Amino acid sequence: MIIDERTFKEAYNDYFEVICRFLNYYTRDNQAIEEVVQDVFVVLWEEYKGKDIQYIKTFLYNSARNRMLNYLRDKENHTVLLEKWARIELEKSEAADCVDRELFYRLLQAAVESLPEKCKEIFILSREEQLSYKEIAQVKEISVKTVENQMGIALKKIRQYLTTHSDETVTLVFLLMKLTEK
């Protein structure tokens, strides 16, 4: 199939939605999926206009899969670099930190203990066992979205607990630690 305006429109109409559904196997981030698929079609038009692509469906699926894997890899690398930066900044601040760390960890432990049971279990699996949200969902036989929601609830309740049971310095340390979370 030679890529011209007509064949491009046909390919776009025939494959845009099915490729988006295909990329759902890699992520549930619809915005990222649509960006990746748009990029695939932009490349198809800009780099392959006038050229013959014998297996357009295979080309589109492979291009979309590769771009999505690159996107996820880059996103993960960005997260790792951000966490590293946050850890370094936290270590710098700890040198001049006048927070009683023992008090802080006692308060944090008490805050975790005050969580509802299922919420606490999910929080512990994430923070102490270092399981990903996907792994937690598999272990608990729940959806990843439920894990995300429970972690949001846990962090909110812990923040509230620390705010009501400590001074502002401890709360700031907690917020800095939150930057280094998954």
Protein Blocks (a to p, Z undefined) as FASTA:
>chain_A
ZZdfklmmmmmmmmmmmmmmmmmmmpcclklmmmmmmmmmmmmmmmmgoiacfblmlmmm
mmmmmmmmmmmmmmmmmmmmmmmmmmmmmmmmmmmpcbdfklmmmmmmmmmmmpcfklmm
mmmmmmmnopafklmmmmnopafklmmmmmmmmmmmmmmmmmmmccfklmmmmmmmmmmm
ZZ
